[in-house]
Amino acid sequence: MIQQSNMIRVLIADDHAIMRQGLAALLEQEPDLTVVAKASNGQEALTMFRQYLPDVTLMDVRMPQMDGVEAITALCTEFEAARIVVFTTYDGDEDIYRGLRAGAKGYLLKNTEPDELFLAIRTVVSGKKYISSAVGAKLADRMENDQLSDRELEVIRSIVSGKCNHEISKILHITESTVKFHINNIFGKLGVSDRTQAAIIAIKRGIVSLEFCTTPNSK
């Protein structure tokens, strides 16, 4: 029997109750893993991390109140030794990049086989990083693609929100010709030829999130 001091203590942060319960049951089957807390959003994850100081945290990317990337950033700022594995359905290259840049030590998709999940947890706890081959390939693609500027990100978010060029110009306080200039740049960087394709690619890659898509205040 493994001594309590050698157990790997896990915090699960996911906004779906069934996922939290199922994942906890799966992890508890392993003799060296124990789930010490379950959080339904990023803010709860922060609170529970401070309370339980887990060895590793499994963090979903998109959650209410505070999303996973914000929570990872806050945790890694407050706890330099925090070991966090992103565990999510989102495989867009921007989602992956943002999660790892925030401080996550691993990134796995929820269709990962249990044995790989266990391996990732143990690898991260040992002080190493763990990125699955599929995630690594997505990240490599991201590094090869031309990145959108801050202004281009504002424009593509407005496009996804359904705004026309005239509306975008008013919101961003720029001329319509400047909006068209940015849109042409966006098309080139995303490898598309129209607004619909641009919106689809931006959402698919995680550049823009539908549920969190907002535009700057026009006041």
BELTACOR-V527461 format. One record per residue. N is the residue number from 0. RES is the residue in three letters. PHI is phi in whole degrees, -180 to 180 (999 if undefined). PSI is psi as a letter, one per 30 degrees, with the letter a starting at -180 (none if undefined). BURIAL is I if it has 24 or more other ideal C-beta (glycine too) atoms within 12 Angstrom, else O. Layout:
BEGIN
{{N & RES & PHI & PSI & BURIAL} {N & RES & PHI & PSI & BURIAL}}
END
This chain:
BEGIN
{{0 & MET & 999 & k & O} {1 & ILE & -78 & k & O} {2 & GLN & -67 & l & O} {3 & GLN & -57 & e & O} {4 & SER & -68 & f & O} {5 & ASN & -99 & g & O} {6 & MET & -72 & k & I} {7 & ILE & -91 & j & I} {8 & ARG & -93 & k & I} {9 & VAL & -116 & k & I} {10 & LEU & -109 & k & I} {11 & ILE & -108 & k & I} {12 & ALA & -123 & j & I} {13 & ASP & -156 & k & I} {14 & ASP & -85 & f & I} {15 & HIS & -105 & j & O} {16 & ALA & -60 & e & O} {17 & ILE & -63 & e & O} {18 & MET & -65 & e & I} {19 & ARG & -60 & e & I} {20 & GLN & -67 & e & O} {21 & GLY & -65 & e & O} {22 & LEU & -66 & e & I} {23 & ALA & -62 & e & I} {24 & ALA & -63 & e & O} {25 & LEU & -65 & e & I} {26 & LEU & -66 & e & I} {27 & GLU & -67 & f & O} {28 & GLN & -73 & f & O} {29 & GLU & -83 & k & O} {30 & PRO & -65 & f & O} {31 & ASP & -106 & g & O} {32 & LEU & -117 & k & I} {33 & THR & -143 & k & I} {34 & VAL & -91 & j & I} {35 & VAL & -96 & f & I} {36 & ALA & -164 & l & I} {37 & LYS & -132 & k & I} {38 & ALA & -119 & k & I} {39 & SER & -101 & f & I} {40 & ASN & -160 & l & I} {41 & GLY & -63 & e & I} {42 & GLN & -66 & e & O} {43 & GLU & -63 & e & I} {44 & ALA & -60 & e & I} {45 & LEU & -61 & e & I} {46 & THR & -61 & e & O} {47 & MET & -72 & e & I} {48 & PHE & -63 & e & I} {49 & ARG & -62 & e & O} {50 & GLN & -77 & e & O} {51 & TYR & -104 & f & I} {52 & LEU & 46 & i & O} {53 & PRO & -67 & l & I} {54 & ASP & -74 & e & I} {55 & VAL & -150 & k & I} {56 & THR & -121 & k & I} {57 & LEU & -96 & j & I} {58 & MET & -121 & k & I} {59 & ASP & -73 & l & I} {60 & VAL & -82 & e & I} {61 & ARG & -111 & j & I} {62 & MET & -141 & l & I} {63 & PRO & -72 & l & O} {64 & GLN & 69 & e & O} {65 & MET & -146 & k & I} {66 & ASP & -78 & l & I} {67 & GLY & -62 & e & I} {68 & VAL & -65 & e & I} {69 & GLU & -61 & e & I} {70 & ALA & -66 & e & I} {71 & ILE & -62 & e & I} {72 & THR & -59 & e & I} {73 & ALA & -65 & e & I} {74 & LEU & -65 & e & I} {75 & CYS & -70 & f & I} {76 & THR & -74 & e & O} {77 & GLU & -82 & e & O} {78 & PHE & -125 & j & I} {79 & GLU & -60 & e & O} {80 & ALA & -92 & g & O} {81 & ALA & -59 & k & I} {82 & ARG & -112 & j & I} {83 & ILE & -124 & k & I} {84 & VAL & -114 & k & I} {85 & VAL & -72 & k & I} {86 & PHE & -132 & j & I} {87 & THR & -150 & l & I} {88 & THR & -89 & f & O} {89 & TYR & -85 & j & I} {90 & ASP & -116 & g & I} {91 & GLY & -65 & k & I} {92 & ASP & -62 & e & I} {93 & GLU & -72 & e & I} {94 & ASP & -60 & e & I} {95 & ILE & -63 & e & I} {96 & TYR & -60 & e & I} {97 & ARG & -65 & e & I} {98 & GLY & -63 & e & I} {99 & LEU & -71 & e & I} {100 & ARG & -65 & e & O} {101 & ALA & -70 & f & I} {102 & GLY & 130 & g & I} {103 & ALA & -63 & k & I} {104 & LYS & -97 & f & I} {105 & GLY & -154 & l & I} {106 & TYR & -147 & j & I} {107 & LEU & -131 & l & I} {108 & LEU & -95 & l & I} {109 & LYS & -72 & f & I} {110 & ASN & -91 & g & O} {111 & THR & -65 & k & I} {112 & GLU & -67 & k & O} {113 & PRO & -52 & e & O} {114 & ASP & -61 & e & O} {115 & GLU & -71 & e & I} {116 & LEU & -62 & e & I} {117 & PHE & -60 & e & I} {118 & LEU & -63 & e & O} {119 & ALA & -62 & e & I} {120 & ILE & -60 & e & I} {121 & ARG & -67 & e & I} {122 & THR & -66 & e & O} {123 & VAL & -66 & e & I} {124 & VAL & -63 & e & I} {125 & SER & -76 & f & O} {126 & GLY & 101 & g & O} {127 & LYS & -106 & l & O} {128 & LYS & -97 & l & I} {129 & TYR & -138 & j & I} {130 & ILE & -130 & k & I} {131 & SER & -65 & l & I} {132 & SER & -61 & e & O} {133 & ALA & -65 & e & O} {134 & VAL & -68 & e & I} {135 & GLY & -60 & e & O} {136 & ALA & -65 & e & O} {137 & LYS & -63 & e & I} {138 & LEU & -66 & e & I} {139 & ALA & -64 & e & O} {140 & ASP & -61 & e & O} {141 & ARG & -62 & e & I} {142 & MET & -68 & f & O} {143 & GLU & -86 & f & O} {144 & ASN & -82 & k & O} {145 & ASP & -67 & k & O} {146 & GLN & -91 & k & O} {147 & LEU & -75 & k & I} {148 & SER & -73 & l & O} {149 & ASP & -58 & e & O} {150 & ARG & -67 & e & O} {151 & GLU & -65 & e & I} {152 & LEU & -64 & e & I} {153 & GLU & -63 & e & I} {154 & VAL & -67 & e & I} {155 & ILE & -67 & e & I} {156 & ARG & -63 & e & I} {157 & SER & -67 & e & I} {158 & ILE & -63 & e & I} {159 & VAL & -63 & e & I} {160 & SER & -75 & f & I} {161 & GLY & 92 & g & O} {162 & LYS & -81 & k & I} {163 & CYS & -87 & l & O} {164 & ASN & -58 & e & I} {165 & HIS & -63 & e & O} {166 & GLU & -65 & e & O} {167 & ILE & -63 & e & I} {168 & SER & -62 & e & I} {169 & LYS & -70 & e & O} {170 & ILE & -64 & e & I} {171 & LEU & -94 & f & I} {172 & HIS & 60 & h & O} {173 & ILE & -133 & l & I} {174 & THR & -77 & l & O} {175 & GLU & -64 & e & O} {176 & SER & -65 & e & O} {177 & THR & -69 & e & O} {178 & VAL & -60 & e & I} {179 & LYS & -63 & e & O} {180 & PHE & -61 & e & O} {181 & HIS & -66 & e & I} {182 & ILE & -63 & e & I} {183 & ASN & -63 & e & O} {184 & ASN & -64 & e & O} {185 & ILE & -62 & e & I} {186 & PHE & -57 & e & I} {187 & GLY & -65 & e & O} {188 & LYS & -71 & e & I} {189 & LEU & -90 & f & I} {190 & GLY & 71 & h & O} {191 & VAL & -127 & l & O} {192 & SER & -125 & f & O} {193 & ASP & -150 & l & O} {194 & ARG & -65 & e & I} {195 & THR & -63 & e & O} {196 & GLN & -63 & e & O} {197 & ALA & -61 & e & I} {198 & ALA & -64 & e & I} {199 & ILE & -63 & e & O} {200 & ILE & -65 & e & I} {201 & ALA & -62 & e & I} {202 & ILE & -71 & e & I} {203 & LYS & -62 & e & I} {204 & ARG & -82 & f & I} {205 & GLY & 85 & g & I} {206 & ILE & -68 & e & I} {207 & VAL & -129 & k & I} {208 & SER & -106 & k & I} {209 & LEU & -58 & e & O} {210 & GLU & -71 & f & O} {211 & PHE & -115 & g & I} {212 & CYS & -75 & j & O} {213 & THR & -134 & l & O} {214 & THR & -121 & l & I} {215 & PRO & -59 & l & O} {216 & ASN & -63 & k & O} {217 & SER & -85 & f & O} {218 & LYS & -70 & none & O}}
END
